[in-house]
């Protein structure tokens, strides 16, 4: 592989955030102010773990959190949350966010 080809691939690898991120990396990833990210993490509203004095965030969990939050807002706006909960309770079945999205065609 030529030096030019390897240089072309380097920026792509650097653009992908690590699986486990610092608070600063997670704030940049979510495009949130650091202070807001830390406050929401302390309140348990954004998934993260405090290790000693430092916070760490999973890229996968943050993406799932965003997906769940956006689906919940869409469903609330459409008045569907209670209907989905009632249906799942009737069937004694709990669905993942992806399954709810698929069933509702969202």
N, C-alpha and C positions, 0 to 999 in steps of 0.2 A: 504494500500500500504506500502510496506516495505521501510525502510530508503535507502536501496540499489537501489530500483526501482526509488525513487524520485530523488536520486543523478544522476542516469543515464540520466534522462530527463533534468536536469538543464543545461548542456552544450548546448543542442540543442536550448533551448530558448535563451540563451545568445548569440548564434552565429547569430541569426537573427537581423539585424540592426533595429533601431526604424523607424517608418514611417517618423518622422521629425528628421533630423540629424543636428548636428553642422557641421561647416566647416571641423573640424578634422575628424569626423566620415565619412562625405561624401568623403573626400580625401582618407581615408582608404578603403571605400566601392568601389570607382572607381579605386583604386590603382594608384592614381596620387599624385605628390608632392602638398602639401598644397598651395604653392605659385602659381602653375599653375592653380589649381582649383579656387582660389580667383581671379586671373587675368581674367580667362575666364568667371567667373560669373559677374565680373564688366563690361566686354565687352558685356554681354548679350548672350554669346555663350553656357553657361551651365545654366540650369534653377535653380534659387535660389532667395531668398528674403533677403534683408538686413533689419534687425529690430534693430534700434538703431545703435550700432557699431558691432553687431553680424550678421553673415550670417546663414540662415537656409535653408536646402535642403530637398525636398520630395523624399523619396525612390522611390515611384511610378513614379514621373516625371523624375527622373534620369534614371530609367530603360526604360521609353518611349523614352527619349533623345538618349540613346545608340541604341535602336532598330531603330529609325528613321535615325540616323547617319549612321549606318551600312547598312541599306537598301539603303539609298541615294548613298553611295559609290558603292555598288554593281550595282545599276541601272546606275550610271554614267559610270562605267567601261564597262557595257554592252551596252551603248549607248541608254538606254531605257527611260531616264528621259523625254526627249522632246516628245517622242512618247506617253508616258502616259499622259503628260500634254495636248498634242493636242487631244488625245482621250477623256479626261475628258472635255475639253472645247467644243468639238463637241457635246457631250452628255449633257452638262451643269450639270455635276455630279462631285462631289468631293468625293474622297474615303479616308478612313483611311489608315494608313500604313499597318495594318493587311489585309485590303481588297486588296490593291495593291499587297502585298506579295502573297495572295491566288490566285489572278487572273494571276499573272506571274509565279506561281509555285515555288516561292523562299522560 
